[in-house]
Amino acid sequence: MARKWSKRKRPDRELHRIREQEKTDTGIFNDRTMIYLSKFYNKGIIGRLAFILAKGKEADVYAAEPGDSDKLAGEDFVVVKFFRVDSPSFQRMKPYLEGDMRFGRKAASRRSVVKRWCMKEFGNLKIASEAGANVPKPYMVNGTILAMQFIGDGDGVPAPKLKDVTLEDPGAMLELIIGQMCLIHKARLVHADLSEFNILVKDSKPFIIDVGQAVLLTHPNARSFLERDVRNILAYFKHRYNIGPDASEVFDRITSKG
């Protein structure tokens, strides 16, 4: 049975608990982040941070109890992604931003780059979601924090990554993934870092995550990024299951749908 959470907002108690957690956590909850986070409580997007899902060089990801916003009706959890301003991935973000017409002016500081990256992931999720692709629904972005749909079960167990699943019908899954790539391309986007590490499998369907680096088709490197995505996916299925069509055929299928 799915857990039922209180819809009461508890920002003061929760903010205090998070500040106490700084003693043993990664230090990501600084004063500026706490200001960003407070708006997620005020908007009814989250009710309480529940537990951490993943710690990474680029971001820490938490599961939160949903707030009382109507857009979260029926959800058991919300994913809250805290981007790190001190991330060593800072430099790799720039080429994906500077070639994107949505971000014409170069960011002046590290924080500006990370904030734009966070906004970019929110925008990319919105585009892909509205196109019917299997991606987490984006709920809210503020500063360096992004809230989105939790892909997993009602007890808070996230769906496994493709790399951690043994598929009964790998051919069918590969076709579904190619279908998702077609939908995203038709929405004028390229994931630009697709692999078995950022595809979740739930109910025998692929869900694509980590779309911060995704670029519009107008990006000067969009074609080479798509070619790389195709090679990565086909290489995984060839290595793991010894199946897979020719890369040029898949590329042509994807681009012909747009």
C-alpha positions as CSV (number, residue, x, y, z in Angstrom):
1,M,0.0,0.0,0.0
2,A,1.3,3.5,-0.9
3,R,2.2,5.6,2.1
4,K,0.0,8.5,3.0
5,W,1.7,11.7,4.1
6,S,0.5,14.7,5.9
7,K,-0.1,17.6,3.6
8,R,0.6,20.2,6.4
9,K,3.5,22.4,5.5
10,R,6.3,22.3,8.1
11,P,9.0,24.7,6.7
12,D,10.4,25.9,10.1
13,R,10.9,22.5,11.6
14,E,12.2,21.1,8.4
15,L,14.7,23.9,7.7
16,H,16.0,23.4,11.3
17,R,16.4,19.7,10.7
18,I,18.3,20.2,7.5
19,R,20.6,22.8,9.2
20,E,21.4,20.2,11.8
21,Q,22.1,17.6,9.1
22,E,24.8,19.9,7.7
23,K,27.1,18.6,10.5
24,T,27.2,15.1,8.8
25,D,26.1,15.9,5.3
26,T,28.0,17.3,2.3
27,G,27.6,21.0,3.1
28,I,25.2,21.5,0.2
29,F,22.6,23.2,2.4
30,N,24.2,26.7,2.6
31,D,22.3,29.9,3.4
32,R,21.5,30.7,-0.2
33,T,20.3,27.2,-0.9
34,M,18.0,27.4,2.1
35,I,16.4,30.5,0.7
36,Y,15.9,28.7,-2.7
37,L,14.4,25.7,-0.9
38,S,11.9,27.7,1.2
39,K,10.0,28.6,-1.9
40,F,9.4,24.9,-2.7
41,Y,7.6,24.7,0.7
42,N,5.7,27.9,0.2
43,K,4.5,26.8,-3.2
44,G,3.3,23.4,-1.8
45,I,5.7,21.4,-4.0
46,I,7.4,19.6,-1.0
47,G,6.2,19.0,2.5
48,R,9.4,17.5,4.0
49,L,12.7,16.1,2.7
50,A,12.5,12.3,3.4
51,F,15.8,10.7,2.4
52,I,18.7,10.9,0.0
53,L,18.6,9.0,-3.3
54,A,22.0,9.8,-4.7
55,K,25.1,11.9,-4.1
56,G,27.1,13.0,-7.1
57,K,29.8,15.4,-8.2
58,E,27.2,17.5,-10.0
59,A,24.2,17.3,-7.6
60,D,22.7,15.6,-4.6
61,V,19.2,14.1,-5.2
62,Y,16.6,13.7,-2.4
63,A,13.2,12.1,-2.2
64,A,10.7,14.4,-0.5
65,E,7.1,14.1,0.7
66,P,4.9,16.0,-1.6
67,G,3.3,19.3,-0.6
68,D,-0.3,20.3,-1.1
69,S,0.0,21.6,-4.7
70,D,-2.8,20.3,-7.0
71,K,-0.1,19.3,-9.5
72,L,1.2,16.6,-7.1
73,A,-2.2,14.9,-6.5
74,G,-1.6,11.1,-6.2
75,E,2.2,11.3,-5.9
76,D,3.9,9.6,-3.0
77,F,7.2,11.3,-3.5
78,V,8.9,14.2,-5.3
79,V,12.5,14.2,-6.4
80,V,14.5,17.3,-5.3
81,K,17.8,17.8,-7.1
82,F,20.3,20.2,-5.5
83,F,23.0,21.3,-8.0
84,R,26.5,21.9,-6.6
85,V,28.0,25.3,-7.2
86,D,31.4,23.9,-6.4
87,S,30.9,21.0,-8.8
88,P,34.1,19.8,-10.6
89,S,31.8,19.3,-13.6
90,F,31.4,23.1,-13.8
91,Q,33.7,23.4,-16.9
92,R,32.0,20.7,-18.9
93,M,28.6,22.5,-18.6
94,K,29.8,25.5,-20.6
95,P,29.8,24.0,-24.1
96,Y,26.2,22.8,-23.7
97,L,25.1,26.2,-22.5
98,E,27.1,28.5,-24.9
99,G,25.8,26.7,-28.0
100,D,22.1,27.0,-26.8
101,M,20.2,30.0,-28.2
102,R,18.2,30.1,-24.9
103,F,21.4,31.2,-23.2
104,G,22.9,33.8,-25.5
105,R,24.9,35.7,-23.0
106,K,27.9,34.0,-21.4
107,A,27.4,33.4,-17.6
108,A,29.6,35.7,-15.5
109,S,30.2,33.4,-12.6
110,R,30.2,29.8,-11.5
111,R,26.9,30.2,-9.7
112,S,25.4,31.7,-12.9
113,V,26.4,28.7,-14.9
114,V,25.0,26.2,-12.4
115,K,21.7,28.2,-12.2
116,R,21.4,28.2,-15.9
117,W,22.1,24.5,-16.0
118,C,19.4,23.9,-13.5
119,M,16.9,26.0,-15.6
120,K,18.0,24.2,-18.7
121,E,17.2,20.8,-17.2
122,F,13.8,22.0,-16.1
123,G,13.1,23.4,-19.6
124,N,14.3,20.3,-21.3
125,L,12.1,18.1,-19.1
126,K,9.2,20.3,-19.9
127,I,9.8,20.1,-23.7
128,A,10.2,16.3,-23.6
129,S,7.3,15.7,-21.2
130,E,4.9,17.8,-23.4
131,A,6.1,15.8,-26.4
132,G,4.9,12.6,-24.7
133,A,8.4,11.2,-23.9
134,N,8.9,9.1,-20.8
135,V,10.8,11.6,-18.6
136,P,10.1,12.9,-15.1
137,K,7.5,15.6,-15.1
138,P,9.1,18.9,-14.0
139,Y,7.4,20.6,-11.1
140,M,9.4,23.7,-10.1
141,V,12.9,25.3,-10.5
142,N,14.4,28.0,-8.3
143,G,18.0,29.0,-8.1
144,T,20.1,25.8,-8.1
145,I,17.2,23.4,-7.1
146,L,14.9,21.4,-9.3
147,A,11.8,19.4,-8.3
148,M,10.5,16.7,-10.5
149,Q,8.4,13.5,-10.6
150,F,9.7,10.5,-8.7
151,I,10.1,7.4,-11.0
152,G,9.7,4.4,-8.7
153,D,7.3,2.6,-6.4
154,G,5.1,4.0,-3.6
155,D,7.5,2.9,-0.9
156,G,10.2,5.2,-2.2
157,V,12.3,2.6,-4.0
158,P,13.5,4.2,-7.3
159,A,13.2,2.4,-10.6
160,P,16.5,0.6,-11.5
161,K,18.8,1.9,-14.1
162,L,19.0,0.0,-17.4
163,K,22.5,-1.2,-16.6
164,D,21.2,-2.9,-13.5
165,V,18.3,-4.8,-15.2
166,T,18.5,-8.2,-16.9
167,L,15.9,-7.8,-19.7
168,E,13.7,-10.7,-20.8
169,D,13.2,-9.2,-24.2
170,P,16.1,-6.8,-24.9
171,G,15.1,-6.3,-28.5
172,A,11.7,-4.9,-27.5
173,M,13.4,-2.6,-24.9
174,L,15.8,-1.3,-27.5
175,E,12.9,-0.5,-29.8
176,L,11.2,1.4,-27.0
177,I,14.3,3.4,-26.3
178,I,14.7,4.2,-30.0
179,G,11.1,5.3,-30.0
180,Q,11.8,7.6,-27.1
181,M,14.8,9.1,-28.9
182,C,12.5,9.7,-31.9
183,L,10.0,11.6,-29.7
184,I,12.6,13.7,-28.1
185,H,14.2,14.5,-31.5
186,K,10.7,15.4,-32.9
187,A,10.5,17.9,-30.0
188,R,13.7,19.5,-31.4
189,L,16.0,18.1,-28.7
190,V,19.0,15.8,-28.4
191,H,19.8,14.2,-25.1
192,A,23.6,14.5,-25.8
193,D,24.6,12.0,-23.0
194,L,22.3,9.0,-23.4
195,S,23.5,5.7,-22.0
196,E,22.5,2.7,-19.8
197,F,23.3,4.9,-16.8
198,N,20.5,7.5,-17.3
199,I,17.6,5.3,-18.5
200,L,15.4,3.9,-15.7
201,V,13.2,0.9,-16.3
202,K,9.7,0.9,-14.7
203,D,6.8,-1.4,-15.8
204,S,8.9,-2.6,-18.7
205,K,9.2,0.9,-20.1
206,P,12.3,3.1,-20.4
207,F,12.3,6.5,-18.6
208,I,15.0,8.9,-19.7
209,I,16.6,11.1,-16.9
210,D,19.5,13.6,-16.5
211,V,18.6,15.9,-19.4
212,G,20.5,19.0,-18.2
213,Q,23.0,18.7,-21.1
214,A,20.3,18.1,-23.7
215,V,20.5,20.6,-26.6
216,L,18.2,22.1,-29.2
217,L,18.6,20.9,-32.8
218,T,19.9,24.4,-33.5
219,H,23.0,23.7,-31.4
220,P,26.1,23.5,-33.6
221,N,27.0,20.0,-32.2
222,A,23.5,18.6,-32.1
223,R,24.2,16.1,-34.9
224,S,27.4,14.8,-33.4
225,F,25.7,14.5,-30.0
226,L,22.9,12.4,-31.5
227,E,25.3,10.2,-33.3
228,R,27.1,9.6,-30.0
229,D,23.8,8.8,-28.2
230,V,23.0,6.2,-30.9
231,R,26.5,4.6,-30.7
232,N,26.3,4.5,-26.9
233,I,22.9,2.7,-26.7
234,L,23.7,0.3,-29.5
235,A,27.1,-0.5,-28.0
236,Y,25.5,-1.4,-24.7
237,F,22.9,-3.7,-26.3
238,K,25.6,-5.3,-28.5
239,H,27.9,-5.9,-25.5
240,R,25.2,-7.1,-23.1
241,Y,22.8,-8.9,-25.3
242,N,24.6,-9.3,-28.6
243,I,21.8,-7.5,-30.6
244,G,21.4,-4.3,-32.4
245,P,20.8,-2.7,-35.8
246,D,23.3,-0.7,-37.7
247,A,23.9,2.8,-36.2
248,S,23.4,4.7,-39.4
249,E,20.0,3.0,-39.8
250,V,18.9,4.0,-36.3
251,F,20.2,7.6,-36.9
252,D,18.2,7.8,-40.1
253,R,15.1,6.5,-38.3
254,I,15.4,9.1,-35.6
255,T,16.0,12.1,-37.8
256,S,13.4,11.1,-40.4
257,K,10.7,11.5,-37.6
258,G,11.4,15.1,-37.2
